[in-house]
Amino acid sequence: MAQNVAYTPPMGWNSYNCFGSAVHEDEVKANADYVAKNLKQFGWQYIVVDFLWSYDNPPGSNIGNPFQKNLQDGSYVPWLTMDEWGRLMPQPTKFPSAFGGKGFAPLSAYVHSLGLKFGIHVMRGIPRQAVWAKSPVKGTNGITADMIADTNSKCPWMNQMYGLDMKKPGAQQYLNSILELYALWEVDFIKVDDIARPYREAEVEGYHKAINNIGRPIVLSLSPGNTPVKEAAHATENANMWRMADDFWDEWKAVTEMIAYAEQWQGKGGPGHWPDCDMIQIGKLSKRGPVGNERYSRFTPDEELTHMTFWSIFRSPLMLGGNLPENRPFELQMFNNPEVIAVNQQGENPHELYNKDGSMVWYSHVQGSKDLYVALFNLSESSGDVNVPFAALGLKGKIKVRDLWQKQNIGIFKGAYHQQINKHGAVLLKLYVQ
């Protein structure tokens, strides 16, 4: 395990799906306020500012993705906000409390004042403008950014960073220096982008070492996927969560594709290390990009139920992607069900029972008992009956069945339980051994 953090899958909110690169401080605070008021008591705690917080998005701009012109040109215009050590700083026009070199410390303090935790997104490597400026590397004697950058290591969809050559003297010190800065800001979570596909072993280890060097508990999240399954042991040793796939959005096909990835990752997650299905696409999305027009999720209510049920039974990290203040009662009810959250936070050893002809069943173990959590899915294009044979789960005798979404007991059954489920729908159960 990378650190003594994330014993259970991290839960929180991330700004990317509703604001892209153009999130502003007041919007982060509004979402933090919502979590504190409505969700904190159910375990939601991380507030994460996603990418390009050092980039100058004009107020009200609809720029959400690097494919939408938010790139520097060859003369490094616009200039990213950066300190004398080549470390990126929050753009003060987007984060006014960062004026005067305060960085994210004031916003982090606000989030912490609500009883929540604060996180940021970072791009792998070192800013190209730091290489151009030959910025000195803090903690070294005469080493500059151009001496540690791997200028052949480039992100294919973002032209602002170079990778680090971790064999070069000073490369680890640069990562140490940015983590020292994040520790001053009291950051609790970092999502490192462009590091899991392709999987950058040396740089993953570099961030892990830098976190250990500062001694502050920080969750390390690797993005985007798909992280190779063959790297599971390395990811487990060095990170706390890692993406299984590229960005997940509100399309049914993406749900079935994510399930296929999860099938490959069965048995790889556990305390401190979690394969990540990506953010939850429920609520108001894409207010300023990054994908499609502003909208409520395109998922049907049954598809949203499948989305939340699968993320819960698989024990993926749960990071909300919508603009929470615009939630309707239905969205809030998806996020504040303590019995469903318990499946995600407390279920043990999730596995697939079967996936055949559009019917699928996953299960996990209830801690300290013989009881089971069981999720039934109808992935087909018409309503249908989904069956759970108790013997296949190792259960005998009479079994009490409780519906966790409905928060009600269904009855006592022997031999099997089956239920008619709408197309693309799901049911989440707890089976009590009598």
N, C-alpha and C positions, 0 to 999 in steps of 0.2 A: 504493500500500500504506500502511496506517495507520501502521505502525511496523516496526522491524526485529525482529519477533517472528512466530511461527507460520509459519515458512517451509514447514513441513509441517503437516497437520491436527493440532490439539491432541488429545492422548490423556490420559485420566484417569478420575476418579470424581467423581460428583456425588451429594449426599445426598437429593435431592428424591424420587426414585421409591420409595425405601424408608422414608423418615422424614418426608416433607413438611416442615412448619414445626417439627416437634418433635424434631429431631436434637439430641443432647447431645454434649458434648465427648469423652467416652470413646468414643462410637460413631464419631466422626470419626477419632480416633486409631486405633481398631481397624481401620478400613478403610485408613488410611494405612499401618499396619503390614503389612497384607496386600499392598498394592501394592508396598511396599518389598521384601518377602520374595519375592513370587511373580511380579511383573509389571514392575517397574522395568527389569529388564534387557532387556525387549522393547519399551521405549519409552513405557510408561505413566508419567505424571509429575504431572499436576495433581490436587490434592485440593480440591474445591470445596464450601463450605458454602452450601447454597441458602437459600431465602427465610425471612424473618421471624426472623432471629437476634436481633433486638432485642425481640422479643415474648416475653412470659412464658408459655411452655407449662409447666404443672405436670409434674414428673417422672412418666413413665409415661402421660401423657395420650395419647389417640388422636386428637389434632387435627392434621390434615394439610393442610387446604385452607381458603381464605377462605370457602368455602361452608359450612364446618362450624363456624361461630360464632367463629372466631379473628379477630374484628374489634373495633376500639374502638367504644364507644358515643359519643354526642354530647358527653359530658364528658371524652372521651379516657381512658376506662378500658377495659382496663388501659393505664397510661402506658408508652409505649415508652421503652426505655433511651436517653437522649439527653444529649449534653454541652451546655455553655452556648452553643455556637455553632450549635445546631440540627442537629448531626450525630449520626446514630444510632450506638449502641454495642452490642456484644454483651450479651445478657441474662445476668448472672452466675449465675443459678440453672441455666441451661443450659450455660454456659461458665465454670466456676469460676475458671479462670486469668485471666478478665477483671476480677475484683474489683480495686477500687482504681484504676479508670480505665486499666488496662493494655490494654484492647481486645483485639484479636485477635493482638497481638504475641507472647504466649507460645505460643499454638497454632500460629501461623505458624512460630515458631522450632522447634517440635517437628517439624513437617512438613519444614522445611528440613534438620533434623538427619538425616533419613532419606534425604536426597538427592533430595527431591521438591519440587514447587512448590505454592503455596497460593493458593486463589481464593475469592471470595465472590460472592454474589448481591446485587444492590441494586435497589430499586424506583426507577423514573424520578422525578425531581422532588425535592420537599422535604416533610418531615413536616407534616401539618396541625397537629399540636400545636406545632410550631415557629412556624407562622404565628399560632396563637392566643396563644402566649407572646411573640410579637414578638422572637424570638431575634435577637441581633445577628449579622450576617454577617462572619465572620472576614476580615480583609484590606480592610475598607471603613471609611469614616468616617461612622458614623451610619445605615447602611443596615440594615434589619431584614427578617426573613423575610417578613412580610406585604407588604413593598414589592416583592418579586420573584416572588411566587407568582402563577400564573394559576389562580384559583379555579374557572374554568370548564373547566379541563383536568383531568379525573378519570379514573382507572382504573375500568373498568366492573365489575371483580371484586375490588377492594380499596379500602377507604375510608380508608386511612391517609396518603395522599400527595396533594399537588397538583402539577401540572406547573409548570415554570419558564417565565416569560416572558423569553426570552433577549434580548429587546430592552431590558430594563430594566437600568439600572446595578446591579451587584451580583450578577446572576444567574450570570455566568461566574465571579465570585469565589467564589460558594458552591460551585460544582462544583470549582473549584480547591482549595477548603479541604477537601472530602471526599477528594479524591485525595491531598492532602498527608497526611491522616490515614492513608489506606490505604498510602501509601509508608512512613510510620513503622511500620506493621504488616508491612511487606515483603510486600505482596500482589503476586501475579504474574498474576492473572486476575480480571476482573470481568465478571459476566453482568448486564447492565442489562435489567430487565423492563419491560413495557408501553411499549416504545419502537419496535417494528418493525411493529406492526399496531394502529392506523394508524402509518405511518412518520413519525417526528418528526424532520425534517431538522435543525432548529435545535438541538434537544437532543442529537442524535447528534453533531453538530459540537462541541457544548459539552463532552461527555465526551472526545472526541478531543483537543480543545485542552487540557483539564485534564490528560490523561495526558502530552501533550507538555510541558506546563508543569513537571511534576515531574521529567521526564527519566529516569524508571524504566521499564524495559521491562515493559509490562502488556498482556496480551491483552484486547481489548475484544470481548465477545460480545453480540449484540443478540437480544432475545427478547420475546414469542413471535412466531411467524409468523402468517399468511404474509406475509413481506416482499414487496412488489411487485417483480416482475422489472424494471420500468422504473426502479427505484432501484438497480440493480446497480452502476452507476458510482459513485454517491454512497456506497453501502455499502463498496465496494472502497477508496475514498479515505479513509474515516473509521473503519472497523471491521475486525476480523480474522475474524469469523465471524458469521453471521446466520441465524436460523431461517427455513426455507422453509415451515413449516406450524405449526399449533397443536400442543399436547402430543401426543406419540406414545406409545401404550400397546400392550399385548400382545394385539392383535387382528389377525387376518389382513387384514381390510379396510384397516386402517391402513397395512400394508406396501404394498399396491397403490396406495393413495392417495399415499403418499410417493414411490413410483416416478413417478407422474404429475407430481408437483411437480418432481422431479429432472429429468425430461425437459425441462421449461421452463428449467432452470438450466444445461443443458449448455454448457460452454465459458466459464462465468462464474467458476469457481474457479481459484485459482493461489496461488503462494507469498505468504503474508501475508493472504489473503482467501479464505474458504471458506464456500460455502452449507452449511447445517447441517441434517442430517436429524433431529436431536434425540437424546436419550439412548438407550443400548442397553438394551432390556427383556429381559434374560436374567439368571437367578438369582433370589434371594429379594426379592420386591417388596412394597411397601405394608405395611410392618410397623406403621405408624401412619397409615394413609391414604397418599397422598391419594386413590387411586381403587381401590375394591373392598377386599376382605378380604386379610389377609396370605396370601401364596401364593408358590410358585415360578411362574415365567413360564407363562402359558397357551399360549404357542407350542408346537407340536410340535417334536421335534428337527429335522425337515426345515425347518420354518418358521424356527427359530432359525438354521439354516444359511443360508437365504435372507437373513434379516435381516443377519447379519454379513457375508455375501458382498456384498450390495448396498452397505452402508455402506462396505465396503472398496474396491470397484471404483469407486464414485462419488467417493471421497476425501472423505467427510464427516468432520468431527471425530468422534472416538470417545470418548464419555463414558459410562462404565459406570454403570448406575442401580441395580443390586441391592446388597444387603448382602453384601459380598464374603466376610467370614468364614464365611458359610453356603454358599458355593459347594461344589458336589459336583465330582468329577473331570471330569465332562462340561463343566461351565461353565468350569473352568480351561483345559481343552483348546481351548475356543473363543477364549480370549484370549491364549494363549501360543504361538501358531504363528507363528514368525518369517517364514515364506514368505508367509502371508496378510497379516501386518502390512506387509510390504514393498510389497504392492499398494497399500495405503492411503497409505503414507508416500512411496513412490517412483514409483508409476505416473504417467504424464504424459498429460494431455489425454483424460480419460475421455469416451467417447461411446457412445450406443446404436447397435448395428448394426441390430437390428430388434426389434419387439414385435408379434407377430401370432398369433392363435388360441391364446393361452395360452403360447406359447414366446417367450422373450426372450433376447437376447444383448447384453452390453455388453463393451467392450474399452478398454484403455489401453496406452500405449507403455512399454516398459522403457527406462529411461534409458541412453543411450550405446550402443544396439544397435538391430537391426531386429526384435528379439523383441517379443512382445505378451503382455499379461495378458488373459485372456478369461474372462468369467463367463457361464455358461449357467443359465437359470432356467426352471422349469416352473411357471407361475402358474395352471395349470388345475386342475380338480377330479378328475383321474385321472392316473395315471402316463403318461408319454409320451416320445417321442423328440425331443430338441432337437439341431438341426443347425447346424454352423458351416462355411459354404462359404469356403474359404481365399481365393478370388479376391476376395470381397467385402471382405476385410481387406487386400487388396493383396499377398497372399503367393503365391509360386510354388514349385514343386518340393516336395521332401520336408520335412516339418515334424515335429519331435519334440515330443510332447505330455507334459506333466507335470501331475499332479493335486496342487494345493498343499495342500488339506486332508488328503489321504492321504499327502502327502510321498513320492510315488513316481512314477516314469516309467511312462507307459502304453504308449508305442510310437512308431513312425514312421508317418506318414500322408501321403497325397497327395490333393489335391483338396478334401477336407473331413474334418471329424471330427464324429461324432454320438454321443450317449449317451442311454440310457434313464434318466429321472430321476423319482423319486417325485413325487406331487402336492405342490405348494407347496415343492418342493425346489430345490437349486442345486448347481452344480459350479464350482469355480474352477481355471482352468488357466493354465499358462505355455506359450506356443508358441515353440519355438526354431527359427529359420530355419537350415537346414543349409547 
